[in-house]
């Protein structure tokens, strides 16, 4: 009965099941546990703008999953956890990966049969299935994956991309075959997906967060001549060329601007002036 009450308050936003593993993105319909009226106002505002608490649930059947450290909330069943270092060489590689990509150096693996719940979050998640089609993702987006997916370091191949790309010289590369979960910067409804076919895409900003590793990434001037740059009003453009997928979040810079400009004091002053 307790379990049913819990699931009555849950929507399953997305689900993939294969080869002894099932991954679900759960959404809580309502949060009614507050006892403080002041906090209730914050929760009311969150619900008004469409924010909802989400959680990733993983069901294992003699299989395994690798997560970011600290992502585990609880697990039930015959499940064991381990963190493979791989000797001195493996330790060095993991420490280098941590310093270059800001991904954790030691990612725990949970194996066996049972249920795993990861940390609840107001963020956004997406399920992906890789089939030997490596992808490059922004730092901090990786959340969890099957053991058949490799989490590696990818270095920028172009000087301009490393200096002016906004992600530094190194990003995270996912390769192999299997399911993975990404913590995406905006809701799925605000993600624009392109399939380039020996084409070119130029973006004025740093909001492409995923691309096929086959896509070449450089940073170019918006016009070949200095006069062109001045008259166009644009600076450097992120340029993607080749064949493969491109995922971008056009609204992401808007949220960053809102966060930078937000001032609770200014908001209160503005409200009092209107009154």
Beta strands, then each sheet from edge to edge (+ up, - down):
strand 1: 10-18
strand 2: 21-28
strand 3: 54-67
strand 4: 72-82
strand 5: 109-118
strand 6: 124-131
strand 7: 135-137
strand 8: 142-146
strand 9: 149-155
strand 10: 170-184
strand 11: 192-203
strand 12: 208-212
strand 13: 216-221
strand 14: 236-248
sheet 1: 1+ 2- 3+ 5- 4+
sheet 2: 1+ 2- 3+ 8- 10+ 6-
sheet 3: 1+ 2- 3+ 8- 10+ 7- 12+ 14- 11+
sheet 4: 1+ 2- 3+ 8- 10+ 9-
sheet 5: 1+ 2- 3+ 8- 10+ 7- 12+ 14- 13+
end
